[in-house]
Amino acid sequence: MSCKQCTSQNQQSFNGELAIHFRGLDGLAKPIVWTFPELLVCMDCGFTDFTVPERELNVLSTSQLSSAA
C-alpha cells in the first residue's frame, strides 16, 4: 500500500499510544479517550494512518465512557 499523501512505498508500522481529547472548554468535562492503534507512518512525508477501534470510537461518538472502555 502506498502513502495516501505522497504515494511513497517507504512506510513502517509502529505501535502507538494516543490520548484523544474533545475540543474546546466543554471538552474538559468529557473523557480522554485512550487508544493503542497500529500506526502506519510514511518515512518520506510523515503522514500517519491508523484506525480507532470500535469501543473507543463509540466513546468518541457518544462523549460518554462505557463500562468496557
N, C-alpha and C positions, 0 to 999 in steps of 0.2 A: 504494500500500500504506500502511496506517495503522500507527501505533506500536502495538506489542504490549502496552505498559503503559498508555498513556493515550488511545489511539486518535486522537491528533493526526495531521494530514496534514503538519505542519510539520517535515519531515525533510530532511537533507542528507547527501550521500555525501562521504567523505573517504578518502584513502589512509592506512593505518595501519602501524605498526611495533610488533610485540608480542613480548615475551620471556615464554614460559610456563615457570614453574618448578614442579617437583614439590614437594609439601608435606612438611613435617617434616624431621628431621635426615637421614633416608635420602635425601631429595631432593637433598641437597648432592652426593651421589655420582652423580647422574643428570644427563643432558644438559639444558641450557637449550634449549628449542625456540623458534627464531625463526620468525615468520611475518609476512607483509606483506599482510594482508587489506584489502579494501574495507570501510569501516565505514559503516553507515547510522545516523546519530545523530539522535535526536529533539531538536529545538531547544526544546521546551517542558519535557520532564521529564528529559532527559539519557540515557534508555535507549538503549543501543547494541547493534546486531545485526551479527554477522559470521559467516563460515564458515571453519573451519580447513581448509586444503587437504589432500587425501588423503595426500600424502607426510608432512606434519607430523603429521597425525592418526595415522599408522602409528607414528611415533616415540613419541607420547604413549601409545599402546596397548601398545607393547612395552617402553617405557623404554630403548630402545637406538637409537643412531644408525645409519641405513643409509648405504651408500656414496654415495647420491644426496642425502641430506639435509644 
